[in-house]
Amino acid sequence: MQTILVTCIRGLIARNILGTDAFSLLKKEPGLNIVVAASAKNVSVLEREFGGANVVFEPIELPSKEISGIIERFFWTIATNMLSTKTRAVQRRVKLATDGNWFDAVASVLVGYLGRSKAIRQAYRWLAGVFSPGREFEYLFERHRPDLLFATDVYTLEDVKMMRLARRRGVKTIGMVRSWDNVTSKTLLSFIPECVVVNGGRIKDELIRYGDVPGERIFVLGVPHYDHYRPDECMPRHEFLGRLGFDGEKKLVLFATPSDHYLGDNMIAPLVVEALRESGANVLVRPPLVGQSGLEGRDLPANVRLDDPGDYGDFVNIHMSPAADCHLADSINASDVVVTWASTMIIDAMVFGKPVILVGFDDSPRPYHRGILKYYDYEHHRFILASGGVRLAKSPEALSRMVEDYLRDPQLDAAGRRKIVEGYCGSLDGKSGERLGKFLLEKLAVRS
């Protein structure tokens, strides 16, 4: 018997891994035990949705704050400032404009300058491992004696600690970059596992550049949960629109709203809804999973419906069920145009080949650090804009015109959209989960 330990600590990993063909393949493998280390708040629902005869869920009690301990916070701050990307430069600028703390700003720039040295980055990783070695997870390794650790989010502190512990115990470690923006927007990669799996080639390139991971240790496998983002697996369009009370003969605009979690009191969604009122299309508004949109309690135009994706409270214990993920896929599949902002909905929509318009205006004139446009200066969004695969609307009037253009000709900018999908998603052949599952089993075979 062999054992694989899989982390499922934070946001959406259950959807990304447990709900895919990768996990199904592992569950079918004879002689394999699967231990899933998951947030204690989610264990019961995960057991119900993804349990099996060879699956054990181990509850992990997470702190109320994402980075809680003094030592962990110190090393996290250093790692954040050692990351030398355009995203971090924007974040520094915004922080200084918000708190006026010049000491912090200068210290951050200095640490960033030191972080250009590979030797200093290596020294940081060694010191962080000494002071934050992950001993609190010894019981997991003693109880289950895993042959392989699959750390599904290499930027999450708990995953990092388990990887450090696994290395000391001689357990093979495979890591995964959870999302398309993580390499350039999180922190310096604090631990380099033996292998890293990524969704697309652009993420691989970023991991080589910013994470010090040798290219031969990075494997591009695609996005497992996109295997089922396919029109033939979605609810028929007329049926979906009928359930929402829409006229199935009319076009559909899907609007995924920004959240006050990021924009504070900058309530943009009402302006977007008003701009879409005269489009003649159905409009399905998808509020954020965490936070408020600014549409709560408002009367909406007759052609607008407010969806209910669920309110998940925070990003730490968020859990999107298979049914909720299917509903998201159905929504995108049924749409003709997707209006959103600087979010993963951009990628979700493009997997279905849908035209995407990004909201680039505020509810009132605002300085840079309080406006929406700063997010489009993040490194991953600069690539999105440069690809020519999206359009950025800097006024409600421009948004209305862009919607009309795309409804008239949905093939506009299609080449740019394909470029984005290729960079961040790899192959969309429906076999990414299968590739990941086989990859993990092959690594177990090497260990045996």
VENURNOR-V512855 format. One record per residue. N is the residue number from 0. SS is DSSP state (@ for helix, = for strand, . for the rest). PSI is psi in radians with two decimals (none if undefined). Layout:
n=<N,N>
ss=<SS,SS>
psi=<PSI,PSI>
This chain:
n=<0,1,2,3,4,5,6,7,8,9,10,11,12,13,14,15,16,17,18,19,20,21,22,23,24,25,26,27,28,29,30,31,32,33,34,35,36,37,38,39,40,41,42,43,44,45,46,47,48,49,50,51,52,53,54,55,56,57,58,59,60,61,62,63,64,65,66,67,68,69,70,71,72,73,74,75,76,77,78,79,80,81,82,83,84,85,86,87,88,89,90,91,92,93,94,95,96,97,98,99,100,101,102,103,104,105,106,107,108,109,110,111,112,113,114,115,116,117,118,119,120,121,122,123,124,125,126,127,128,129,130,131,132,133,134,135,136,137,138,139,140,141,142,143,144,145,146,147,148,149,150,151,152,153,154,155,156,157,158,159,160,161,162,163,164,165,166,167,168,169,170,171,172,173,174,175,176,177,178,179,180,181,182,183,184,185,186,187,188,189,190,191,192,193,194,195,196,197,198,199,200,201,202,203,204,205,206,207,208,209,210,211,212,213,214,215,216,217,218,219,220,221,222,223,224,225,226,227,228,229,230,231,232,233,234,235,236,237,238,239,240,241,242,243,244,245,246,247,248,249,250,251,252,253,254,255,256,257,258,259,260,261,262,263,264,265,266,267,268,269,270,271,272,273,274,275,276,277,278,279,280,281,282,283,284,285,286,287,288,289,290,291,292,293,294,295,296,297,298,299,300,301,302,303,304,305,306,307,308,309,310,311,312,313,314,315,316,317,318,319,320,321,322,323,324,325,326,327,328,329,330,331,332,333,334,335,336,337,338,339,340,341,342,343,344,345,346,347,348,349,350,351,352,353,354,355,356,357,358,359,360,361,362,363,364,365,366,367,368,369,370,371,372,373,374,375,376,377,378,379,380,381,382,383,384,385,386,387,388,389,390,391,392,393,394,395,396,397,398,399,400,401,402,403,404,405,406,407,408,409,410,411,412,413,414,415,416,417,418,419,420,421,422,423,424,425,426,427,428,429,430,431,432,433,434,435,436,437,438,439,440,441,442,443,444,445,446,447>
ss=<.,=,=,=,=,=,=,=,.,.,.,.,@,@,@,@,@,@,.,.,@,@,@,@,@,@,@,@,.,.,.,=,=,=,=,=,=,=,=,.,.,.,@,@,@,@,@,@,@,@,.,.,.,.,=,=,=,=,=,=,.,.,.,.,.,.,.,.,.,@,@,@,@,@,@,@,@,@,@,@,@,@,.,.,.,@,@,@,@,@,@,@,@,@,@,@,@,@,@,.,.,@,@,@,@,@,@,@,@,@,@,@,@,@,.,.,.,@,@,@,@,@,@,@,@,@,@,@,@,@,@,.,.,.,@,@,@,@,@,@,@,@,@,@,.,.,.,=,=,=,=,.,.,.,.,.,@,@,@,@,@,@,@,@,@,@,@,@,.,.,.,=,=,=,=,=,.,.,.,.,.,@,@,@,@,.,.,.,.,.,.,.,.,.,=,=,=,=,.,.,@,@,@,@,@,@,@,@,@,@,@,.,.,.,@,@,@,=,=,=,.,.,.,@,@,@,@,@,.,.,@,@,@,.,.,.,@,@,@,@,@,@,@,.,.,.,.,.,.,.,.,=,=,=,=,=,.,.,.,@,@,@,@,.,.,.,.,.,@,@,@,@,@,@,@,@,@,@,@,.,.,=,=,=,=,=,.,.,.,.,.,.,.,.,.,.,.,.,.,.,.,.,.,=,=,=,.,.,.,.,.,.,.,.,.,.,.,.,.,.,.,@,@,@,@,@,@,@,@,@,@,@,@,@,.,.,=,=,=,=,.,.,.,.,@,@,@,@,@,@,@,.,.,.,=,=,=,=,=,.,.,.,.,.,.,.,.,@,@,@,.,.,@,@,@,@,@,.,@,@,@,@,@,@,@,@,.,.,.,.,=,=,=,.,.,@,@,@,@,@,@,@,@,@,@,@,@,@,.,.,.,.,.,@,@,@,@,@,@,@,@,@,@,@,@,.,.,.,.,.,.,@,@,@,@,@,@,@,@,@,@,@,@,@,@,@,@,.>
psi=<2.42,2.78,2.32,2.28,2.13,2.25,2.46,1.04,-0.85,2.94,1.88,0.10,-0.60,-0.78,-0.76,-0.54,-0.98,-0.54,0.28,3.04,-0.39,-0.84,-0.64,-0.69,-0.73,-0.72,-0.47,-0.16,2.10,2.43,0.31,2.21,2.40,2.17,2.14,2.01,1.96,2.77,2.30,-0.54,-0.36,-0.11,-0.79,-0.75,-0.59,-0.69,-0.72,-0.69,-0.57,0.15,2.89,3.01,-0.54,0.35,2.25,2.30,2.21,2.04,2.33,2.13,2.06,2.52,2.78,-0.55,2.53,-0.73,1.84,-0.78,2.68,-0.78,-0.80,-0.72,-0.65,-0.88,-0.58,-0.72,-0.76,-0.81,-0.68,-0.75,-0.29,-0.27,2.05,1.40,2.89,-0.58,-0.80,-0.61,-0.73,-0.77,-0.66,-0.78,-0.76,-0.73,-0.75,-0.73,-0.47,-0.82,-0.17,0.34,1.62,-0.56,-0.83,-0.76,-0.80,-0.74,-0.68,-0.76,-0.70,-0.81,-0.69,-0.68,-0.77,-0.57,-0.13,-0.29,2.15,-0.63,-0.70,-0.68,-0.71,-0.68,-0.70,-0.83,-0.68,-0.82,-0.74,-0.65,-0.58,-0.77,-0.31,1.24,-0.15,0.44,-0.41,-0.21,0.17,-0.66,-0.60,-0.76,-0.58,-0.72,-0.66,-0.24,1.05,2.59,-0.39,2.38,2.18,1.77,1.89,-0.05,1.68,-0.08,-0.05,2.37,-0.76,-0.71,-0.76,-0.78,-0.72,-0.62,-0.71,-0.77,-0.74,-0.74,-0.76,-0.52,0.07,0.41,2.28,2.45,2.21,2.26,2.86,2.41,2.03,-0.71,2.82,-0.43,-0.04,-0.71,-0.66,-0.11,-0.18,-1.75,3.05,2.44,2.01,-0.25,2.34,1.88,3.06,-0.62,2.61,2.29,2.43,2.87,-0.77,2.98,-0.58,-0.67,-0.67,-0.82,-0.72,-0.65,-0.61,-0.77,-0.79,-0.30,-0.02,0.42,2.18,2.46,-0.59,-0.16,0.12,2.30,2.16,2.02,-0.14,-2.99,1.83,-0.71,-0.18,-0.11,-0.50,0.11,1.26,2.40,-0.65,-0.19,0.02,2.85,2.40,2.44,-0.83,-0.70,-0.76,-0.83,-0.63,-0.68,-0.46,-0.05,0.36,2.71,2.03,-0.21,-0.22,2.74,2.75,2.24,2.17,2.15,1.93,1.95,2.70,2.94,2.55,-0.21,-0.57,-0.61,0.00,-2.20,0.21,1.48,1.64,-0.55,-0.75,-0.63,-0.66,-0.79,-0.73,-0.68,-0.51,-0.15,-0.74,0.14,-0.36,-0.04,2.79,2.56,2.07,2.09,2.14,1.86,2.90,2.68,-0.55,2.23,-3.01,2.72,-0.36,-0.04,-0.10,2.22,0.06,2.63,2.35,2.65,2.80,-0.47,0.18,2.33,2.44,2.06,2.94,1.49,-0.12,2.64,1.98,0.00,-0.96,2.95,-0.23,-0.86,0.29,2.43,2.01,1.99,2.83,-0.67,-0.71,-0.65,-0.67,-0.69,-0.70,-0.80,-0.74,-0.70,-0.80,-0.76,-0.66,-0.27,2.77,-0.51,2.49,2.19,2.21,-2.82,-2.68,1.34,2.99,-0.26,-0.46,-0.87,-0.75,-0.81,-0.69,-0.41,-0.57,0.05,0.34,2.45,2.50,2.29,2.28,2.35,2.14,0.54,2.72,2.96,-0.23,2.83,2.29,2.67,2.81,-0.80,-0.22,0.04,3.00,-0.48,-0.41,-0.55,-0.46,-0.08,-0.09,2.61,-0.79,-0.55,-0.46,-0.68,-0.74,-0.82,-0.70,-0.38,-0.39,0.19,-0.10,2.92,2.40,1.99,2.06,0.17,2.75,-0.62,-0.72,-0.66,-0.81,-0.76,-0.70,-0.69,-0.80,-0.73,-0.80,-0.63,-0.59,-0.69,1.58,-0.18,-0.09,2.33,0.29,-0.63,-0.70,-0.66,-0.70,-0.62,-0.73,-0.81,-0.75,-0.72,-0.68,-0.26,-0.23,-2.45,2.41,0.90,0.08,0.18,0.29,-0.74,-0.73,-0.74,-0.75,-0.80,-0.79,-0.64,-0.80,-0.73,-0.63,-0.70,-0.59,-0.69,-0.63,-0.73,-0.67,none>
